[in-house]
Amino acid sequence: MLESLYQYLHQNADLSKEDFKLLEPYFEIRHFGKGIYLVDIGEKENYVNFIAKGLIRKFFYRKLEEVTTHLAKEAEVACSAVSFLSGYPSDYILEALEPSTTISISRENLETVYRKGPRFERLGRLVITDWLLQKERWDIDWIVLNPRDRFVSFVRDNPGLIKRVPQKHLASYLNITPETYSRFKHLIP
C-alpha cells in the first residue's frame, strides 16, 4: 500500500527509496466507510491524506445547499488545507464517497519530518506546489470555460469518476444544475 505513496513522492519530488524508508514510521494507514467524515466543519484538520484506495469529496454548505469543491481519487491528496496549515477550525467537510483507505501524516509528524533536514523541507514544498498547481488549473477552467466545455474537460480528464460520483455531487463540482448535467450526459463517450 505504501508503494503508491512512494511513487507519488518519487514522481513529484524525486524521493529516494532510502529517504522514503526514513519517512514510513510517520505515516498512518486509515480506513473510512462510505459516508464517513474525515473532518467536519468546525473541527481542526490534523492530517494530509494521500488516497490509496477510494474517493474523498470536499464540500461546504451554502445555506442548505452542499457545494462540492474537490474530488480526490486514488494517488491524489485530500485535506482541508487552510485548517491544516493554520490550525483554525475547518470550513469544509471531507467525506468518503466510497470505502476509502488513506495514507495520512499528522501536522505534528510533518513538522518532525521537516526538521530532519533540507531535503525533507524541499519534499514538502514540491508536494504543496503540485497541489497548488492542480487547484489553480481547476480554478482557471472553472472561470474561463463555459459549463459545457467544463463538463467535457472534466469527463476527458476523469473518465472513471463519472460512474463513481453521484450526479448531484458532480453537478455541484462543475457548478451546473443537475438538469444541465443530465442534458450534457450525451457528451460522455
C-alpha positions as CSV (number, residue, x, y, z in Angstrom):
1,M,0.0,0.0,0.0
2,L,2.8,2.4,0.8
3,E,4.2,1.8,-2.7
4,S,1.6,4.1,-4.2
5,L,2.6,6.9,-1.9
6,Y,6.3,6.3,-2.7
7,Q,5.5,6.5,-6.4
8,Y,3.7,9.8,-5.9
9,L,6.5,11.3,-3.8
10,H,9.2,10.0,-6.2
11,Q,7.4,11.4,-9.2
12,N,6.7,14.8,-7.6
13,A,9.9,15.3,-5.6
14,D,12.4,12.6,-6.8
15,L,12.4,11.0,-3.4
16,S,14.8,8.1,-3.0
17,K,13.8,4.7,-1.6
18,E,16.2,5.3,1.3
19,D,14.6,8.6,2.3
20,F,11.1,7.1,1.9
21,K,12.1,4.3,4.4
22,L,13.0,7.1,6.9
23,L,9.5,8.6,6.4
24,E,7.5,5.4,6.7
25,P,7.1,5.5,10.5
26,Y,5.4,8.9,10.3
27,F,2.5,7.8,8.2
28,E,-0.8,6.3,9.4
29,I,-3.0,3.9,7.4
30,R,-6.6,5.0,8.0
31,H,-9.8,3.4,6.8
32,F,-13.2,5.1,6.2
33,G,-16.5,3.6,5.4
34,K,-18.8,5.2,2.8
35,G,-20.3,8.4,4.1
36,I,-17.8,8.8,7.0
37,Y,-16.3,12.2,7.5
38,L,-12.5,12.6,7.7
39,V,-13.1,16.1,9.0
40,D,-16.2,18.1,9.7
41,I,-17.0,21.8,9.7
42,G,-15.7,23.4,13.0
43,E,-13.1,20.6,13.6
44,K,-9.4,21.2,13.1
45,E,-7.8,19.3,10.2
46,N,-5.0,17.3,11.6
47,Y,-4.0,15.3,8.6
48,V,-2.8,15.5,5.0
49,N,-4.4,12.4,3.3
50,F,-3.0,10.6,0.4
51,I,-5.8,8.4,-1.2
52,A,-4.5,4.8,-1.5
53,K,-8.0,3.5,-2.3
54,G,-11.4,5.2,-2.6
55,L,-12.8,8.6,-3.2
56,I,-13.0,11.7,-1.0
57,R,-15.3,14.7,-1.5
58,K,-14.6,18.1,-0.1
59,F,-17.6,20.3,0.4
60,F,-19.2,23.1,2.4
61,Y,-22.8,24.4,2.9
62,R,-24.1,27.5,1.2
63,K,-27.3,27.9,3.2
64,L,-28.8,24.4,2.9
65,E,-27.0,23.5,-0.4
66,E,-23.9,21.3,-0.5
67,V,-21.2,22.8,-2.6
68,T,-18.6,20.3,-3.8
69,T,-15.1,21.9,-4.2
70,H,-12.8,18.9,-4.7
71,L,-12.9,15.2,-5.6
72,A,-9.8,13.3,-4.7
73,K,-9.3,9.8,-6.1
74,E,-6.5,7.3,-5.8
75,A,-3.0,8.8,-5.9
76,E,-4.3,12.2,-5.0
77,V,-4.3,14.3,-1.8
78,A,-7.3,15.4,0.2
79,C,-7.1,17.9,3.1
80,S,-8.8,21.0,4.5
81,A,-5.7,22.9,3.7
82,V,-6.4,26.2,5.4
83,S,-7.3,24.4,8.6
84,F,-4.3,22.1,8.4
85,L,-1.8,24.9,7.8
86,S,-3.3,27.5,10.2
87,G,-4.7,25.3,13.0
88,Y,-8.1,27.1,12.6
89,P,-11.3,25.1,12.5
90,S,-12.3,23.8,9.1
91,D,-14.9,25.4,6.9
92,Y,-15.1,22.2,4.9
93,I,-16.2,18.6,5.3
94,L,-14.2,15.8,3.8
95,E,-16.4,12.8,3.2
96,A,-15.6,9.3,1.9
97,L,-17.9,8.7,-1.1
98,E,-17.0,5.0,-1.1
99,P,-15.0,2.8,1.3
100,S,-11.6,4.5,1.4
101,T,-8.1,4.0,2.7
102,T,-5.7,6.9,3.2
103,I,-2.0,7.1,4.0
104,S,-2.0,10.1,6.3
105,I,0.5,12.3,8.0
106,S,-0.4,14.4,11.0
107,R,0.6,18.0,11.3
108,E,2.9,17.1,14.3
109,N,4.6,14.3,12.3
110,L,5.0,16.5,9.3
111,E,6.8,19.1,11.4
112,T,9.1,16.4,12.7
113,V,9.9,15.2,9.2
114,Y,10.7,18.8,8.1
115,R,13.2,19.0,11.0
116,K,15.1,16.0,9.6
117,G,16.8,18.3,7.0
118,P,16.5,20.5,4.0
119,R,15.7,17.6,1.5
120,F,12.6,16.9,3.5
121,E,11.5,20.5,3.6
122,R,12.1,20.6,-0.2
123,L,9.9,17.5,-0.5
124,G,7.1,19.3,1.4
125,R,7.4,22.4,-0.8
126,L,7.3,20.3,-4.0
127,V,4.2,18.4,-2.9
128,I,2.4,21.6,-1.9
129,T,3.5,23.1,-5.3
130,D,1.9,20.2,-7.1
131,W,-1.2,20.6,-5.0
132,L,-1.5,24.3,-5.7
133,L,-0.9,23.8,-9.5
134,Q,-3.7,21.3,-9.7
135,K,-6.0,23.7,-7.8
136,E,-5.1,26.6,-9.9
137,R,-5.7,24.6,-13.2
138,W,-9.2,23.8,-11.9
139,D,-9.8,27.4,-10.9
140,I,-8.9,28.6,-14.4
141,D,-11.1,26.0,-16.1
142,W,-13.9,27.0,-13.7
143,I,-13.6,30.7,-14.6
144,V,-12.7,30.5,-18.3
145,L,-14.7,27.6,-19.6
146,N,-18.4,27.7,-20.2
147,P,-20.5,24.9,-18.5
148,R,-20.5,22.6,-21.5
149,D,-16.7,22.9,-22.0
150,R,-16.1,22.5,-18.3
151,F,-18.2,19.3,-18.4
152,V,-16.3,17.9,-21.4
153,S,-12.9,18.8,-19.9
154,F,-13.8,17.0,-16.7
155,V,-15.1,13.9,-18.4
156,R,-11.9,13.8,-20.6
157,D,-9.6,14.2,-17.7
158,N,-11.5,12.0,-15.2
159,P,-13.4,9.3,-17.2
160,G,-13.7,6.9,-14.3
161,L,-15.3,9.4,-11.9
162,I,-18.5,9.7,-13.9
163,K,-19.5,6.2,-12.7
164,R,-18.2,6.7,-9.1
165,V,-19.6,10.0,-8.1
166,P,-23.3,10.7,-7.6
167,Q,-24.6,13.0,-10.3
168,K,-25.7,15.7,-7.8
169,H,-22.1,16.0,-6.5
170,L,-20.6,16.1,-10.0
171,A,-23.1,18.9,-11.0
172,S,-22.2,20.8,-7.8
173,Y,-18.5,20.4,-8.5
174,L,-18.9,21.6,-12.1
175,N,-21.1,24.5,-10.9
176,I,-24.1,23.4,-13.1
177,T,-27.6,22.4,-12.2
178,P,-28.4,18.6,-12.1
179,E,-30.8,19.3,-15.0
180,T,-27.9,20.8,-17.1
181,Y,-25.7,17.8,-16.1
182,S,-28.4,15.5,-17.4
183,R,-28.5,17.4,-20.7
184,F,-24.7,17.1,-21.1
185,K,-24.6,13.3,-20.3
186,H,-25.0,12.5,-24.1
187,L,-21.5,14.0,-24.5
188,I,-19.9,11.2,-22.4
189,P,-18.1,8.8,-24.8
